[in-house]
Amino acid sequence: MPSDGRNVVLTGFMGTGKSTVGKLLAKRLGYCFSDLDALIVGRAGISINEIFERYGEQRFRELETEAIRFLCGVSGRVVATGGGAVIAPRNRELLRKAGLVVNLTASLEVILCRLKGDRERPLLKSNNTPEALAALMAGREDAYADADLRIDTAGKSVEDVVTEIATFVREHQ
């Protein structure tokens, strides 16, 4: 576990609350908030959907790794990763070097409710059945489990999740 606590990295499946929790957590800790997908969009100059459409998921994952490498050189941030950022072992290794890794979880049912009507996520365009999402979640479970802390966000307020993470961060800095 990192002893310097330079950053807090939030991982988890889409719809688990990474961005929402991350923004409030950053305020609470006095850190800056960084959204990995927003960093990728800023560097690429086109949207995530456009990257997927023009260049495919593989190119998006390469850009994701480049953005993660960049984040390893900064500190004092809460970083919300994309849902698939932890798939590649090299990304998990880089994220661990960047700071404490906190995985947010929720059941498939909760995620389906949270994502209802969402048309912005590239993987929902082709894999939007409950069975497809369940398979995607299951396939990523081992990567998500590679975290310093895991929190089920279902049935908890954003403030409660933030308090739990902030307490953990203070104990491990």
Secondary structure in CASP SS format (residue, H / E / C, confidence):
PFRMAT SS
TARGET T0000
AUTHOR 0000-0000-0000
METHOD secondary structure of the structure
MODEL  1
M C 1.00
P C 1.00
S C 1.00
D C 1.00
G C 1.00
R C 1.00
N E 1.00
V E 1.00
V E 1.00
L E 1.00
T E 1.00
G E 1.00
F C 1.00
M C 1.00
G C 1.00
T C 1.00
G C 1.00
K H 1.00
S H 1.00
T H 1.00
V H 1.00
G H 1.00
K H 1.00
L H 1.00
L H 1.00
A H 1.00
K H 1.00
R H 1.00
L H 1.00
G C 1.00
Y C 1.00
C E 1.00
F E 1.00
S E 1.00
D E 1.00
L H 1.00
D H 1.00
A H 1.00
L H 1.00
I H 1.00
V H 1.00
G H 1.00
R H 1.00
A H 1.00
G C 1.00
I C 1.00
S C 1.00
I H 1.00
N H 1.00
E H 1.00
I H 1.00
F H 1.00
E H 1.00
R H 1.00
Y H 1.00
G H 1.00
E H 1.00
Q H 1.00
R H 1.00
F H 1.00
R H 1.00
E H 1.00
L H 1.00
E H 1.00
T H 1.00
E H 1.00
A H 1.00
I H 1.00
R H 1.00
F H 1.00
L H 1.00
C C 1.00
G C 1.00
V C 1.00
S C 1.00
G C 1.00
R E 1.00
V E 1.00
V E 1.00
A E 1.00
T C 1.00
G C 1.00
G C 1.00
G C 1.00
A C 1.00
V C 1.00
I C 1.00
A C 1.00
P H 1.00
R H 1.00
N H 1.00
R H 1.00
E H 1.00
L H 1.00
L H 1.00
R H 1.00
K H 1.00
A H 1.00
G C 1.00
L E 1.00
V E 1.00
V E 1.00
N E 1.00
L E 1.00
T E 1.00
A C 1.00
S C 1.00
L H 1.00
E H 1.00
V H 1.00
I H 1.00
L H 1.00
C H 1.00
R H 1.00
L H 1.00
K C 1.00
G C 1.00
D C 1.00
R C 1.00
E C 1.00
R C 1.00
P H 1.00
L H 1.00
L H 1.00
K H 1.00
S H 1.00
N C 1.00
N C 1.00
T C 1.00
P H 1.00
E H 1.00
A H 1.00
L H 1.00
A H 1.00
A H 1.00
L H 1.00
M H 1.00
A H 1.00
G H 1.00
R H 1.00
E H 1.00
D H 1.00
A H 1.00
Y H 1.00
A H 1.00
D C 1.00
A C 1.00
D C 1.00
L E 1.00
R E 1.00
I E 1.00
D E 1.00
T C 1.00
A C 1.00
G C 1.00
K C 1.00
S C 1.00
V H 1.00
E H 1.00
D H 1.00
V H 1.00
V H 1.00
T H 1.00
E H 1.00
I H 1.00
A H 1.00
T H 1.00
F H 1.00
V H 1.00
R H 1.00
E H 1.00
H C 1.00
Q C 1.00
END
